[in-house]
Amino acid sequence: MNRKRATVTCPECGLRETFEKLAAARGVIETHRSETGHEATWELHRLSSGVERAGDEAGVCGRESCPTTDSPLYIGED
């Protein structure tokens, strides 16, 4: 089964690749950054709502509005 899990793009050079495995997408981002100095990003596809909610509660998205500091999943600073 061919499932698209992530799309990596770079606005500086037009890189656009789609991956079935998140590890492969993350590897391309790191390689692209080290080889070109560009900041490629990824768009994740098909995450379950529970995974998204857990990430938001843990504060891993990087936005101040996301974490629920009273959640047992929160990993931010006290």
N, C-alpha and C positions, 0 to 999 in steps of 0.2 A: 504494500500500500504506500503510495506516495503522498505524504502529508506535509504541507508547507507549515513549518513551525516558526520561522523567522525570516525577515527580509533585511539585509544589510545595505545601507545606502551611504554615499559620501557626496555631499553637495559641492565639494571643491573639484572633484574630478569626474563625477558621474557614475561612480561604481554603484552597481545594483545587482545583488545576488540573493537568491532565495535558497533556504536550507531546510532540510528535514530534521536536523539535529542542532540543538542550541549550542552544544560545545563547538561544533564546526563553525557556526556563525560567530561565536565569541572569539575563536581563533583567528578568523579573517579580520575582525575588528582590530585585534592586537597587532597582527602582522602588518596591516595597512597603516596603523598609527606609527609603528616603528620604522617602516620603510619609506613612508611619504610625509609623516608629520601631520597628516590630515586626521580630523576627528570624525570617523565614520560612526553611524548610529544604527540601531536595529529597531525594528517593529516586530513585536511578538504576536503570533497568531494562535488562536485556539487554546487559550488558557481557560481552565475551568473557573467559574465564579468564585469558588472556595479558595483557589490559589491566589487570585487577584485580591480578594478580601484579606487573606492572611498577609500578603505582601504589604498592603496598605496599612494594616494594623501594626506590622513590624516596623514600619517607617523606612522600608528599603527603596521606595520610589524616589526619595530625595526631595520631595515637596513637603513643606512644613504643614500643609493642610491635611496630609494623609494620615500620619500616625494617630492611633488611639492610645494615648499614654497609659491608660488604665488596663489595656489589654495584656494578657500574659505573653503575647507574641512580641510586644514592643521591645526593641533592642537599642533604642537611643540612649542618650545620656540622661541621667536623673536630674 
